[in-house]
Amino acid sequence: MKKLSLFVPVLLGLAIGSLQAGEPVAYKQVAPPPPPVYGTGFYGAIDAGANVFQNFDDRTFHEDEDFLGGRLVDDLKLEANHEVGVFGGIKLGYVFGTGVVRPTIEGDFFYNGFRPGWDATLNTTFTPCRGCQPFTLRPVHGSFDFWTNSGAFMVNFILRLAPGNQRFQPYVGAGVGGYYAETEGVNVEIEGVRGRISKEFLRENAGTNEFADLAWQVIGGADYYWTPRISTFIEYHFLNYTSDTLLAVRTSAQRQQIRELKKEFDLDLKQHLVGIGLRFHF
């Protein structure tokens, strides 16, 4: 009986210990790390693409003048060829803030090469004297084009959106700046005979083959961020090269001709550019 009474406290102690061992152990909860912030602060980018369309219009020029005692009437019809050009450049900018709406300012510097060209048809009618029967000469067909190299230097003001997890960021904006352009001579073909007018000839007779003036653009695009600092993007530009420096030619007669031409035609060059690029945040 004494042995049993000695075992009772031991059994009770073991039972209490086993109950305590089965109770869950409480651990301190650790807060999860904050989500990453994509695409903020300073960045650099490279981009390239195609100059897919320019606003070269079909045009008709009419000339009516006295010639060898008669009357000579010329109608020159030009039909534009919209050749695809290329562009490529770099960007440097800064994205403000980390919210959904992020204002951005950037410098946009790019080369822009394109080839304006037209098919030409000249119709000529000659009336040798008053009351005489006019006769029409055989139409003359030809074409001409020239390569233009230009550089644009723009400052863009952009509004970026970073919804959800911030990986997809669309944006719109506008920019203003300047451009420099130079033509590489003119390729001419008349009735199958090809020739070339050099840029030196243009400089001597047309006043200049170099232009520098104001430029502005409207842009829109979207980034997809693979990491918080690296993205790929696609971007569209509506780019406008103004034409005021066409008046910077040698003679007053040439300036007057250009002023008259500007009254009839829009001589500003409007272009549509589409490209892709890679953006790096510092």
Number of C-alpha atoms within 10 A of each C-alpha: 5 6 7 8 9 10 10 10 11 10 11 10 10 11 11 10 11 10 9 10 9 8 8 7 6 6 6 5 6 6 6 6 6 6 7 10 15 22 30 18 15 17 18 16 19 19 20 21 19 18 23 15 18 23 16 19 14 13 13 13 10 10 10 13 10 12 13 9 10 14 16 18 16 15 16 17 18 20 16 20 19 18 14 15 19 18 20 18 17 17 19 18 19 19 19 17 13 15 14 13 15 19 17 20 18 19 17 20 19 19 18 23 20 23 19 19 21 21 18 21 18 17 17 18 17 20 19 17 13 10 7 10 9 15 11 12 11 10 12 13 16 17 20 21 20 19 17 19 18 19 19 23 19 22 20 23 19 20 18 23 18 20 13 9 12 19 18 18 23 18 19 17 18 18 21 18 18 17 22 18 18 17 20 18 19 20 16 19 17 15 9 10 8 12 12 13 14 14 19 14 14 17 15 12 13 14 18 20 21 19 18 19 16 18 22 22 21 18 19 18 18 19 24 19 20 12 14 15 17 18 22 17 20 18 20 18 20 17 22 21 23 20 17 16 13 20 17 14 18 14 11 11 10 17 16 12 11 18 15 11 12 15 9 9 12 14 17 15 14 18 18 17 22 21 18 18 19 18 22 18 20 12
